[in-house]
Amino acid sequence: MQAQTYSFPHPVLGLGDDISGMLNLELETTRNSQNRTLEFNIKKFKVENGYFEDLLVSNKAGILYKVYCSSTLKTWTFLNPKDKFEIPEDDLDNKADISPYLIALEELKDYSDSSFNEDFENQKFTIGKYDIIGLLGTLQVPITKEYENLTLSNIFRFSASNDEEGPITFNFNSDKIFIYYPIAQDGAHIHNALFNKYRWTAYNLFILPALTEAFRLMKAPNDIKEEYQDKEWCNVLSRLFPDHENTPDPYSCAQLLLNRELPLLLSYNELIKT
């Protein structure tokens, strides 16, 4: 972190050589695909000064995190988060500037300690509530949205099945959903012809069953769905259909994903009315 140039009428921990000691912070950023938020996990916050550590323990001081995104022009503050704070992912872009401050939570009329620089000549200061008494500078956290340009068509991969007479099967253990299909007797890869001529019928045959199983996995008990939460397909579906948890039936979710247009009716129009 790099401290900016500040001027205060009292000594501040972390500002030049005002006070001996320092603040240490370790943050880890993760994406919560279910809540569609970015989580800022506080791995460590340590105050290397006994006087200020006592102020924190006695609740006379607290840690304030100021988060600013220059791309969305939005600002957040979090006071004394226990171990993390989170922000909706759509409210952040490119980078977030995080500035932690140590602030007074009450008026301090005898703000003084032997750790203060001797230039202050053992003066005692009166600190107002919410005044800054410690700072760490600004940490820039890059915000990458690797899933934002992906659409439904990006998450599927087709592959011929080793069992030429077997049914269509799916695999969800990769970032993509793999759909394995049998080859026609003449050696044709039937999904290509179907998607070219009757795409909504093909959607019902290939994509709809795959999406149904995908939503089932996303709704499974935690010990099962945790295996898939970091997969690309899971993040895309969470973004495209964020209210899936409020719809209990995975098959209904799969049908409603197309801007609430039912695949069966689209296939009917394709086969019967054209």
Salt bridges, closest charged atoms under 4 A:
GLU26 OE2 - LYS44 NZ 3.69
GLU39 OE2 - LYS84 NZ 3.31
GLU89 OE1 - ARG31 NE 2.67
GLU89 OE2 - ARG36 NE 3.37
ASP90 OD2 - ARG36 NH2 3.32
ASP91 OD1 - LYS74 NZ 2.82
ASP97 OD2 - LYS95 NZ 3.25
GLU107 OE1 - LYS109 NZ 4.00
GLU213 OE2 - ARG216 NH2 2.62
GLU232 OE2 - LYS176 NZ 2.46
ASP243 OD2 - ARG260 NH2 3.48
